Amino acid sequence: MKTEEEKNAAEIRRSLRNLRILKFMVFFPFIMTMLVGVALFNIEKEWVSTVKPIFMLFFIWAFVGGLFGGARIRNYECPRCQRPFHHGQRATWFGILPVWNDFARTCMHCGLNQNGSNI
């Protein structure tokens, strides 16, 4: 029988796995758009009509994914502290300003690693 702590760790791992999948689905088209865009300049003229629709597909996917998926990533809750994983706060002379890092691999509040190595 699993203890409460083991169930908690399994739930945290599942949530972190969902976060990694979400990040891949959002960032993959950006990378592919850049790669296919560079390929458009380096291929022969007869291949441009074949590669251009692929470029447009990744461009549209990157745009839509960036709008909706990026907002979801920015507000994704940390499974350990239940605060936004990629959203922290920075104190300044003018008060506390929100700071976010969509590429962060650790929670900006509790320090939980995205790969779950420090659960």
C-alpha positions in Angstrom: 0.0 0.0 0.0 1.3 3.4 -1.0 1.8 6.0 1.7 0.5 9.6 1.4 4.0 10.8 0.7 4.5 8.4 -2.2 1.1 9.4 -3.7 2.1 13.0 -3.4 5.4 12.4 -5.2 3.6 10.5 -8.0 1.1 13.4 -8.4 4.0 15.9 -8.6 5.8 13.8 -11.2 2.7 13.5 -13.3 2.1 17.3 -13.1 5.7 18.0 -14.0 5.5 15.6 -17.0 2.4 17.5 -18.2 4.4 20.7 -17.9 7.3 19.3 -20.0 4.9 18.1 -22.7 3.2 21.5 -22.8 6.5 23.3 -23.1 7.5 21.0 -26.0 4.2 21.6 -27.8 4.7 25.4 -27.5 8.4 25.7 -28.2 8.9 23.1 -30.9 7.1 25.0 -33.7 9.3 28.1 -33.0 12.4 26.1 -33.5 11.1 24.4 -36.6 9.9 27.7 -38.1 13.5 29.0 -37.7 15.0 25.9 -39.2 12.6 25.7 -42.1 13.0 29.4 -42.7 16.8 29.0 -43.0 16.2 26.0 -45.3 14.1 28.1 -47.6 17.1 30.3 -48.3 19.5 27.4 -48.9 17.4 25.1 -51.1 17.1 25.0 -54.9 14.3 26.9 -56.5 12.2 23.8 -57.5 11.9 22.8 -53.8 10.7 26.2 -52.5 7.1 25.4 -53.6 7.2 22.2 -51.5 8.8 23.6 -48.4 6.9 26.8 -48.2 3.6 25.2 -47.1 5.6 23.4 -44.3 7.0 26.7 -43.2 3.5 28.3 -43.1 2.2 25.3 -41.1 4.9 25.7 -38.5 4.5 29.5 -38.5 0.8 29.4 -37.8 1.3 26.7 -35.2 4.0 28.8 -33.5 1.7 31.9 -33.6 -1.3 30.1 -32.1 0.7 28.0 -29.7 2.6 31.1 -28.6 -0.5 33.0 -27.8 -2.5 30.3 -26.0 0.2 27.9 -24.8 2.5 30.6 -23.7 -0.2 32.0 -21.5 -0.8 28.5 -20.1 2.9 28.0 -19.4 3.2 31.3 -17.7 0.4 30.6 -15.2 1.1 26.8 -14.7 0.9 26.0 -11.0 3.8 24.4 -9.3 2.6 21.0 -8.0 4.5 21.5 -4.7 3.8 25.1 -3.6 0.7 25.8 -5.8 2.1 29.1 -7.0 2.9 29.9 -10.6 5.9 27.8 -11.7 7.4 30.4 -14.0 6.2 33.6 -12.3 8.1 35.2 -9.5 8.4 38.5 -7.8 11.3 41.0 -7.7 11.5 43.7 -5.1 12.6 47.1 -6.4 12.6 50.7 -5.0 9.1 51.1 -6.5 7.6 48.0 -4.9 7.3 44.4 -6.0 7.3 43.8 -9.7 6.2 40.6 -11.4 8.9 38.7 -13.2 8.5 35.6 -15.3 10.7 33.2 -17.2 9.0 30.8 -19.5 12.2 28.9 -19.9 12.9 28.3 -16.2 13.7 24.8 -15.2 13.0 25.3 -11.6 10.0 26.8 -9.7 10.7 30.5 -9.1 9.2 30.1 -5.6 10.1 26.7 -4.0 12.9 25.6 -6.4 11.3 22.4 -7.5 13.2 21.1 -10.6 11.2 20.6 -13.8 12.6 17.0 -14.1 11.4 16.1 -10.6 14.9 15.3 -9.2 14.3 17.2 -5.9 10.8 16.2 -5.0 
